[in-house]
Amino acid sequence: MNEIKIIPVRSKKERMQFIKMVWPLYLHDNHWVAPIIADQKVFLDPGRGVFFDHGEAELFMALRNNRIVGRISAHVNFLYDRLYDNEKGFFGFFECENRQETAEALFQGASEYLRSKGRKKIEGPLSFSIYDEIGILVDGFDSDPYVMLTHNPSYYQELITNAGFEKEIDWYAYRGYTDSPLNEKLFRARDRVIKTQGFRLRNMDMKYADRERRILKELFDSAWSKNWGHVPWTEREYKRLVHEVTRMAIPELSYFAEVEGKPVGFALSIYDVNEAVKKINGRLFPFGFIKLLTSFKKTDRFRQILMGVKEEYRNRGIEITFYTRFAERAHKLGFREVEMSLIVENNTPMRSSLKHLPVDIYKTYRIYSKGIS
């Protein structure tokens, strides 16, 4: 009677069921922010989603008594294969009732699919890639997630580890408040850096949005090339991610560092539109889009989402100039809270630099892995 049945998602109707099954799970969780259904429909559609240009995926749902009680994706990323190896497959979009047998059945279905693709290891969650939504929240359940980050029940960690998965790596979200003063030594160091290193900061200028996006992509591909799990964006991924992110950008808190007119580093800050997204409960239509447009810039929270400096210009203090500029301007612009995320645990230089700021780790997202026998 309570037997779990795992079925693959094949039709548009089933993809919509896959998307919507999460609402009942989070009915009593005030910190959950519903995904935008229209975006999910495109993203998960093999005919339209950007991931399917360079990957293959199977979506699965778990049914108990004909009721959907869990879901998962299993996927292979051919761009990842070229850079690293072709022994690893991935899972994502994991959602599950609090029953171990349901989680075990979902992981078994995903593993069997990946085994059929010749994979020897399963890793995740990545939904679908490293620059989409990643990780299971394992610490920091008492606040809403910032935009483009996840939230999940605390029992997910137990479901995953009891299924034989082990920690692969953690990613951290740091939080701070704009009325917390910076050490004056940082401002003096900033002044020395600008004077001696011969570079200048300029604000992102969205009157020239296409130019700024091209510069951002070039700097990102260079500065992040050695980060854990990095896979360069395809042209369509670039358009989806960079265009969407820069639509949320705060130009007064987004900068390029230039040496002799050449961009060498960047810092990108965006409005935390989750406060607006939460109000529309995943539905852009008929009136959600209007609510989103009229309210997303009213937030007093912003996310410092990306920062990077070309390798040959690192350790020259450019990051200090970014931090001090945030401190000087954010509070005056009406922002109360900032999140700096996500920062992978083995990014020692970045994490060391953050020790000088009034910010603390307040959320931890974990990626797990397991061998496929």
LINDAVEN-V426806 format. One record per residue. N is the residue number from 1. RES is the residue in three letters. SS is DSSP state (h for helix, s for strand, l for the rest). PSI is psi in degrees with one decimal (999 if undefined). D_LAST is the distance of its C-alpha to the last C-alpha in Angstrom with 1 decimal. Layout:
N:RES:SS:PSI:D_LAST
N:RES:SS:PSI:D_LAST
This chain:
1:MET:l:-38.8:29.6
2:ASN:l:18.5:27.2
3:GLU:l:138.6:24.1
4:ILE:s:133.2:22.0
5:LYS:s:128.5:21.7
6:ILE:s:124.3:19.6
7:ILE:s:142.8:21.6
8:PRO:s:149.5:21.4
9:VAL:l:125.9:24.4
10:ARG:l:-40.0:26.6
11:SER:l:169.0:30.3
12:LYS:h:-40.1:32.5
13:LYS:h:-43.1:33.2
14:GLU:h:-35.0:29.5
15:ARG:h:-38.3:29.1
16:MET:h:-37.9:32.1
17:GLN:h:-39.3:30.7
18:PHE:h:-44.4:27.5
19:ILE:h:-47.6:29.9
20:LYS:h:-11.3:32.3
21:MET:l:-16.1:30.0
22:VAL:h:-24.1:30.0
23:TRP:h:-48.6:33.8
24:PRO:h:-32.7:33.8
25:LEU:h:-32.9:31.1
26:TYR:l:18.8:33.4
27:LEU:l:-35.6:36.7
28:HIS:l:18.0:37.7
29:ASP:l:105.3:36.3
30:ASN:l:-12.4:39.2
31:HIS:l:-5.6:37.2
32:TRP:l:141.0:35.0
33:VAL:l:120.1:36.2
34:ALA:l:139.5:35.5
35:PRO:l:155.9:34.1
36:ILE:l:116.0:36.6
37:ILE:h:-42.8:35.8
38:ALA:h:-39.4:37.4
39:ASP:h:-42.9:35.3
40:GLN:h:-38.3:32.0
41:LYS:h:-42.2:33.1
42:VAL:h:-45.6:33.5
43:PHE:h:-35.6:30.4
44:LEU:l:-3.4:28.0
45:ASP:l:116.3:29.9
46:PRO:l:-23.3:28.2
47:GLY:l:-13.9:31.8
48:ARG:l:-27.3:33.1
49:GLY:l:139.2:30.5
50:VAL:h:-29.1:30.5
51:PHE:h:-33.4:26.7
52:PHE:h:-3.5:26.5
53:ASP:h:-25.4:28.7
54:HIS:l:20.7:25.7
55:GLY:s:168.5:22.6
56:GLU:s:145.9:21.0
57:ALA:s:152.0:20.0
58:GLU:s:133.6:19.4
59:LEU:s:139.6:20.9
60:PHE:s:147.1:20.1
61:MET:s:145.8:22.3
62:ALA:s:128.6:22.0
63:LEU:s:135.6:25.0
64:ARG:s:119.5:26.5
65:ASN:l:42.0:29.7
66:ASN:l:16.6:29.9
67:ARG:s:134.1:29.9
68:ILE:s:121.5:27.6
69:VAL:s:4.3:26.0
70:GLY:s:163.6:23.2
71:ARG:s:161.7:21.9
72:ILE:s:153.9:19.3
73:SER:s:152.6:18.8
74:ALA:s:129.5:15.8
75:HIS:s:156.2:17.2
76:VAL:s:144.5:17.2
77:ASN:s:107.2:20.2
78:PHE:h:-27.8:21.6
79:LEU:h:-39.1:24.1
80:TYR:h:-42.2:21.5
81:ASP:h:-42.0:19.8
82:ARG:h:-34.3:23.2
83:LEU:h:-32.5:23.9
84:TYR:l:-84.8:20.7
85:ASP:l:168.8:17.6
86:ASN:l:27.3:15.8
87:GLU:l:-9.9:12.2
88:LYS:s:133.4:12.6
89:GLY:s:173.2:13.0
90:PHE:s:155.1:15.0
91:PHE:s:158.2:16.0
92:GLY:s:-177.7:19.6
93:PHE:s:33.8:22.5
94:PHE:s:123.1:20.9
95:GLU:s:141.2:23.5
96:CYS:s:145.1:23.3
97:GLU:l:166.7:25.6
98:ASN:l:65.7:25.4
99:ARG:l:125.1:23.3
100:GLN:h:-38.2:19.9
101:GLU:h:-29.9:18.9
102:THR:h:-46.0:19.8
103:ALA:h:-43.5:17.7
104:GLU:h:-41.2:14.6
105:ALA:h:-39.2:15.4
106:LEU:h:-46.4:15.9
107:PHE:h:-34.8:12.6
108:GLN:h:-43.9:10.8
109:GLY:h:-43.7:13.2
110:ALA:h:-41.5:12.7
111:SER:h:-39.5:8.9
112:GLU:h:-39.2:9.6
113:TYR:h:-46.4:12.4
114:LEU:h:-34.7:10.8
115:ARG:h:-37.7:8.3
116:SER:h:-18.6:11.7
117:LYS:l:10.1:13.1
118:GLY:l:17.6:11.1
119:ARG:l:147.3:9.6
120:LYS:l:-4.3:7.0
121:LYS:s:142.1:8.5
122:ILE:s:135.5:10.4
123:GLU:s:145.1:13.9
124:GLY:s:-173.5:17.0
125:PRO:l:137.0:19.2
126:LEU:s:121.7:21.0
127:SER:s:75.5:23.2
128:PHE:l:-28.0:23.0
129:SER:l:178.8:23.7
130:ILE:l:-21.2:24.7
131:TYR:l:15.2:28.3
132:ASP:l:-154.8:27.7
133:GLU:s:129.1:27.0
134:ILE:s:153.6:24.4
135:GLY:l:158.8:23.1
136:ILE:s:131.0:23.5
137:LEU:s:121.4:26.9
138:VAL:s:-9.5:26.6
139:ASP:s:132.6:30.2
140:GLY:l:50.5:33.4
141:PHE:l:-1.8:33.5
142:ASP:l:15.8:37.3
143:SER:l:159.2:38.3
144:ASP:l:144.7:37.7
145:PRO:l:151.0:35.3
146:TYR:l:168.0:37.1
147:VAL:l:137.9:36.8
148:MET:l:15.6:33.5
149:LEU:l:162.9:31.6
150:THR:l:166.1:29.6
151:HIS:l:143.9:30.3
152:ASN:l:164.0:28.2
153:PRO:l:150.6:28.5
154:SER:l:-21.9:28.0
155:TYR:l:-9.1:25.6
156:TYR:h:-38.1:22.8
157:GLN:h:-42.0:21.9
158:GLU:h:-41.1:21.4
159:LEU:h:-42.1:19.4
160:ILE:h:-46.7:16.9
161:THR:h:-34.9:16.7
162:ASN:h:-20.1:16.6
163:ALA:l:5.7:13.4
164:GLY:l:4.6:11.8
165:PHE:l:150.7:12.9
166:GLU:s:157.0:15.1
167:LYS:s:132.8:18.1
168:GLU:s:-50.9:17.9
169:ILE:s:154.3:21.7
170:ASP:s:151.2:24.7
171:TRP:s:139.8:27.5
172:TYR:s:146.3:31.0
173:ALA:s:125.5:33.9
174:TYR:s:142.0:37.3
175:ARG:s:142.3:40.3
176:GLY:s:173.5:44.0
177:TYR:s:138.4:47.4
178:THR:l:-14.8:50.0
179:ASP:l:5.1:52.9
180:SER:l:119.0:51.3
181:PRO:l:147.2:53.2
182:LEU:l:154.4:51.8
183:ASN:l:131.5:53.0
184:GLU:h:-23.9:56.1
185:LYS:h:-31.0:54.8
186:LEU:h:-38.2:52.2
187:PHE:h:-39.1:55.1
188:ARG:h:-39.1:57.0
189:ALA:h:-39.4:54.0
190:ARG:h:-45.0:53.6
191:ASP:h:-39.4:57.2
192:ARG:h:-42.5:56.9
193:VAL:h:-48.9:53.8
194:ILE:h:-38.6:55.5
195:LYS:h:-39.6:58.6
196:THR:h:-26.6:57.1
197:GLN:h:-11.1:54.0
198:GLY:l:34.9:55.9
199:PHE:s:164.8:53.6
200:ARG:s:156.6:54.2
201:LEU:s:141.8:52.4
202:ARG:s:149.5:53.0
203:ASN:s:149.4:51.8
204:MET:l:133.3:49.6
205:ASP:l:100.2:52.1
206:MET:h:-0.9:50.9
207:LYS:h:-21.5:54.0
208:TYR:h:55.3:52.2
209:ALA:h:-44.1:48.7
210:ASP:h:-42.4:47.4
211:ARG:h:-44.8:48.5
212:GLU:h:-37.4:46.9
213:ARG:h:-37.6:43.6
214:ARG:h:-42.1:43.6
215:ILE:h:-42.4:44.3
216:LEU:h:-43.7:41.7
217:LYS:h:-43.9:39.0
218:GLU:h:-45.7:40.2
219:LEU:h:-40.4:40.2
220:PHE:h:-49.2:36.9
221:ASP:h:-34.3:35.1
222:SER:h:-50.3:36.8
223:ALA:h:-29.4:36.7
224:TRP:l:7.9:33.0
225:SER:l:-24.5:31.6
226:LYS:l:8.2:30.0
227:ASN:l:154.3:28.8
228:TRP:l:124.7:25.1
229:GLY:l:8.6:23.2
230:HIS:l:132.4:26.5
231:VAL:l:123.4:26.6
232:PRO:l:148.4:30.1
233:TRP:l:143.0:31.5
234:THR:l:170.7:32.2
235:GLU:h:-41.1:35.8
236:ARG:h:-36.9:35.0
237:GLU:h:-40.4:32.8
238:TYR:h:-47.4:35.7
239:LYS:h:-40.4:38.2
240:ARG:h:-51.1:36.2
241:LEU:h:-53.1:35.4
242:VAL:h:-42.3:38.4
243:HIS:h:-43.2:40.9
244:GLU:h:-42.9:39.7
245:VAL:h:-43.2:39.6
246:THR:h:-20.3:43.0
247:ARG:h:-26.4:44.5
248:MET:l:1.6:43.8
249:ALA:s:148.8:45.0
250:ILE:l:98.9:47.8
251:PRO:h:-34.5:49.8
252:GLU:h:-14.4:51.8
253:LEU:h:21.8:48.6
254:SER:l:128.0:46.8
255:TYR:s:154.5:47.9
256:PHE:s:137.7:47.7
257:ALA:s:132.7:48.7
258:GLU:s:141.5:50.8
259:VAL:s:117.8:52.2
260:GLU:l:40.8:55.2
261:GLY:l:-2.2:54.1
262:LYS:s:125.8:50.6
263:PRO:s:130.9:47.7
264:VAL:s:-8.5:45.6
265:GLY:s:164.2:44.0
266:PHE:s:156.7:43.5
267:ALA:s:125.3:43.0
268:LEU:s:125.5:42.4
269:SER:s:142.6:43.2
270:ILE:s:153.7:42.8
271:TYR:s:144.2:44.2
272:ASP:l:85.7:42.0
273:VAL:l:-4.2:42.3
274:ASN:h:-29.8:40.1
275:GLU:h:-34.8:43.3
276:ALA:h:-40.6:44.6
277:VAL:h:-37.8:41.3
278:LYS:h:-32.4:41.1
279:LYS:h:-24.8:44.5
280:ILE:h:-5.1:43.5
281:ASN:l:39.0:40.5
282:GLY:l:-5.4:38.5
283:ARG:l:113.9:41.4
284:LEU:l:-26.0:43.3
285:PHE:l:147.0:45.6
286:PRO:l:-22.1:48.4
287:PHE:l:-3.8:49.4
288:GLY:h:-37.4:46.3
289:PHE:h:-40.2:46.7
290:ILE:h:-44.4:50.2
291:LYS:h:-40.9:49.2
292:LEU:h:-47.6:46.6
293:LEU:h:-36.9:49.0
294:THR:h:-13.1:51.8
295:SER:h:-12.9:49.9
296:PHE:h:-22.4:47.1
297:LYS:h:2.5:49.4
298:LYS:h:-5.7:51.0
299:THR:l:151.4:48.1
300:ASP:l:17.8:48.9
301:ARG:s:139.7:45.3
302:PHE:s:152.9:43.8
303:ARG:s:123.1:40.5
304:GLN:s:96.4:40.6
305:ILE:s:-32.4:37.6
306:LEU:s:139.8:37.6
307:MET:s:138.1:39.2
308:GLY:s:147.8:39.0
309:VAL:s:134.8:41.2
310:LYS:l:144.3:40.9
311:GLU:h:-40.7:39.8
312:GLU:h:-10.4:43.2
313:TYR:h:9.0:44.9
314:ARG:l:163.0:42.8
315:ASN:l:25.6:44.3
316:ARG:l:3.0:47.7
317:GLY:l:7.9:47.9
318:ILE:h:-39.2:47.2
319:GLU:h:-35.7:44.8
320:ILE:h:-39.1:47.7
321:THR:h:-35.5:49.9
322:PHE:h:-49.9:47.4
323:TYR:h:-45.3:47.1
324:THR:h:-33.7:50.9
325:ARG:h:-41.4:51.5
326:PHE:h:-47.8:49.2
327:ALA:h:-36.1:51.1
328:GLU:h:-30.6:54.5
329:ARG:h:-31.1:53.9
330:ALA:l:-47.8:51.3
331:HIS:l:-40.4:53.5
332:LYS:l:-28.5:56.5
333:LEU:l:-1.7:54.6
334:GLY:l:9.3:54.0
335:PHE:l:139.4:50.4
336:ARG:l:-36.1:49.7
337:GLU:s:144.7:46.0
338:VAL:s:140.4:43.5
339:GLU:s:135.3:39.8
340:MET:s:110.2:38.3
341:SER:s:164.5:34.7
342:LEU:s:145.0:31.9
343:ILE:s:119.8:31.8
344:VAL:s:145.8:28.5
345:GLU:l:-26.3:28.6
346:ASN:l:10.0:28.6
347:ASN:l:74.5:31.7
348:THR:h:-44.0:34.0
349:PRO:h:-44.9:37.1
350:MET:h:-45.4:37.1
351:ARG:h:-33.5:36.3
352:SER:h:-39.7:39.1
353:SER:h:-31.8:41.5
354:LEU:h:-16.3:40.9
355:LYS:l:-19.7:42.0
356:HIS:l:-1.6:45.5
357:LEU:l:155.9:45.4
358:PRO:l:59.9:46.0
359:VAL:s:153.6:42.5
360:ASP:s:152.3:39.7
361:ILE:s:125.4:36.0
362:TYR:s:-9.3:36.0
363:LYS:s:143.0:32.6
364:THR:s:129.4:29.1
365:TYR:s:132.4:26.3
366:ARG:s:137.5:22.7
367:ILE:s:134.8:19.7
368:TYR:s:162.8:16.3
369:SER:s:162.1:12.9
370:LYS:s:143.7:9.3
371:GLY:s:148.0:6.2
372:ILE:l:113.7:3.8
373:SER:l:999:0.0
